[in-house]
Amino acid sequence: MMKLQPFPELNSERLHLRKLKLSDCDEIFEIRTNQIINQYIFRPKNRQIVDKDGAVNFIQSINEKVDKNQVVFWSINLKKIEKTIGTICLWNFSSDNSTAEVGYDLSLEYHQKGIMHEALCCVIEFGFNELSLRKITAYTHRENKSSCELLKRNNFVLNENERDNSNPNNLIFELNKT
Ligand SMILES: CC(C)(COP(=O)(O)OP(=O)(O)OC[C@H]1O[C@@H](n2cnc3c(N)ncnc32)[C@H](O)[C@@H]1OP(=O)(O)O)[C@@H](O)C(=O)NCCC(=O)NCCS
């Protein structure tokens, strides 16, 4: 069984990754509803946030899963500025906890500054060294260039043999522990 208590805060040169709080609801609402940020992300209706209450419910439900060791979901903050500028998570753990999927998003004004690269490096290191994962997967829309490039820059490899049956536009990338 994975042990994620206390919550694993992570730090890098510019970033502090911490647990989500209810007070992050305005930023979560913006990140999850902005049309540009979400242009390549398909979510079924019951997983779409439509108002601030939805953002609060989302945070509560994520933190319940975090407390049950089912997902690790970080708020990305610039160091010393307590404000969520993006999120990154490990979820969809296999039953033996040897593989997990990574997901991420970032407020528009912070794109193209290497921020998600820095966050992803921390999460990969944590996943392999602290959670003993053997493989991390990532599903991303084939036209989501920034995301595909980010994954390739971090040594993820496209698995051409597998398809996402729920979304044919998705590519599946994989990173194996070396
Ligand atoms: C995908 C996403 C997280 C990438 O985040 P990001 O922080 O902008 O990514 P990075 O900055 O690390 O890399 C993106 C670009 O910035 C460039 N870059 C990297 N470090 C940089 C730096 N220090 N200064 C300036 N540019 C830099 C990279 O070369 C890269 O260029 P590219 O467009 O040619 O690939 C972001 O675009 C996003 O949130 N998209 C919407 C949500 C989403 O699609 N999530 C993925 C779902 S699967």
Ligand as a Chemical Component Dictionary entry (heavy atoms), coordinates in Angstrom:
data_LIG
# 
_chem_comp.id                   LIG 
_chem_comp.type                 NON-POLYMER 
_chem_comp.pdbx_formal_charge   0 
_chem_comp.three_letter_code    LIG 
# 
loop_
_chem_comp_atom.comp_id 
_chem_comp_atom.atom_id 
_chem_comp_atom.alt_atom_id 
_chem_comp_atom.type_symbol 
_chem_comp_atom.charge 
_chem_comp_atom.model_Cartn_x 
_chem_comp_atom.model_Cartn_y 
_chem_comp_atom.model_Cartn_z 
_chem_comp_atom.pdbx_ordinal 
LIG C1  C1  C 0 1.108  21.545 -21.698 1  
LIG C2  C2  C 0 1.525  22.646 -20.732 2  
LIG C3  C3  C 0 1.348  22.144 -19.301 3  
LIG C4  C4  C 0 2.991  23.018 -20.983 4  
LIG O1  O1  O 0 3.405  23.863 -19.925 5  
LIG P1  P1  P 0 4.619  24.898 -20.072 6  
LIG O2  O2  O 0 5.066  25.237 -18.699 7  
LIG O3  O3  O 0 4.226  26.001 -20.983 8  
LIG O4  O4  O 0 5.704  23.987 -20.754 9  
LIG P2  P2  P 0 7.225  24.355 -20.830 10 
LIG O5  O5  O 0 7.417  25.825 -20.682 11 
LIG O6  O6  O 0 7.963  23.473 -19.904 12 
LIG O7  O7  O 0 7.558  23.988 -22.316 13 
LIG C5  C5  C 0 6.811  24.641 -23.321 14 
LIG C6  C6  C 0 7.709  25.514 -24.167 15 
LIG O8  O8  O 0 8.432  26.462 -23.417 16 
LIG C7  C7  C 0 9.790  26.446 -23.815 17 
LIG N1  N1  N 0 10.607 26.734 -22.641 18 
LIG C8  C8  C 0 11.110 25.844 -21.789 19 
LIG N2  N2  N 0 11.800 26.479 -20.823 20 
LIG C9  C9  C 0 11.718 27.791 -21.069 21 
LIG C10 C10 C 0 12.216 28.960 -20.423 22 
LIG N3  N3  N 0 12.970 28.888 -19.305 23 
LIG N4  N4  N 0 11.910 30.146 -20.944 24 
LIG C11 C11 C 0 11.158 30.253 -22.068 25 
LIG N5  N5  N 0 10.666 29.167 -22.714 26 
LIG C12 C12 C 0 10.946 27.968 -22.237 27 
LIG C13 C13 C 0 10.041 25.080 -24.330 28 
LIG O9  O9  O 0 11.074 25.063 -25.292 29 
LIG C14 C14 C 0 8.716  24.724 -24.923 30 
LIG O10 O10 O 0 8.664  25.208 -26.268 31 
LIG P3  P3  P 0 7.816  24.491 -27.378 32 
LIG O11 O11 O 0 6.538  25.240 -27.454 33 
LIG O12 O12 O 0 8.626  24.634 -28.600 34 
LIG O13 O13 O 0 7.616  23.080 -26.964 35 
LIG C15 C15 C 0 0.668  23.901 -20.916 36 
LIG O14 O14 O 0 0.748  24.289 -22.261 37 
LIG C16 C16 C 0 -0.776 23.700 -20.527 38 
LIG O15 O15 O 0 -1.161 23.856 -19.386 39 
LIG N6  N6  N 0 -1.627 23.413 -21.504 40 
LIG C17 C17 C 0 -3.041 23.295 -21.244 41 
LIG C18 C18 C 0 -3.403 22.075 -20.425 42 
LIG C19 C19 C 0 -2.991 20.814 -21.095 43 
LIG O16 O16 O 0 -3.102 20.723 -22.316 44 
LIG N7  N7  N 0 -2.547 19.857 -20.315 45 
LIG C20 C20 C 0 -2.102 18.583 -20.826 46 
LIG C21 C21 C 0 -3.213 17.637 -20.873 47 
LIG S1  S1  S 0 -2.627 16.054 -21.376 48 
# 
loop_
_chem_comp_bond.comp_id 
_chem_comp_bond.atom_id_1 
_chem_comp_bond.atom_id_2 
_chem_comp_bond.value_order 
_chem_comp_bond.pdbx_ordinal 
LIG C1  C2  SING 1  
LIG C2  C3  SING 2  
LIG C2  C4  SING 3  
LIG C2  C15 SING 4  
LIG C4  O1  SING 5  
LIG O1  P1  SING 6  
LIG P1  O2  DOUB 7  
LIG P1  O3  SING 8  
LIG P1  O4  SING 9  
LIG O4  P2  SING 10 
LIG P2  O5  DOUB 11 
LIG P2  O6  SING 12 
LIG P2  O7  SING 13 
LIG O7  C5  SING 14 
LIG C5  C6  SING 15 
LIG C6  O8  SING 16 
LIG C6  C14 SING 17 
LIG O8  C7  SING 18 
LIG C7  N1  SING 19 
LIG C7  C13 SING 20 
LIG N1  C8  SING 21 
LIG N1  C12 SING 22 
LIG C8  N2  DOUB 23 
LIG N2  C9  SING 24 
LIG C9  C10 SING 25 
LIG C9  C12 DOUB 26 
LIG C10 N3  SING 27 
LIG C10 N4  DOUB 28 
LIG N4  C11 SING 29 
LIG C11 N5  DOUB 30 
LIG N5  C12 SING 31 
LIG C13 O9  SING 32 
LIG C13 C14 SING 33 
LIG C14 O10 SING 34 
LIG O10 P3  SING 35 
LIG P3  O11 DOUB 36 
LIG P3  O12 SING 37 
LIG P3  O13 SING 38 
LIG C15 O14 SING 39 
LIG C15 C16 SING 40 
LIG C16 O15 DOUB 41 
LIG C16 N6  SING 42 
LIG N6  C17 SING 43 
LIG C17 C18 SING 44 
LIG C18 C19 SING 45 
LIG C19 O16 DOUB 46 
LIG C19 N7  SING 47 
LIG N7  C20 SING 48 
LIG C20 C21 SING 49 
LIG C21 S1  SING 50 
# 
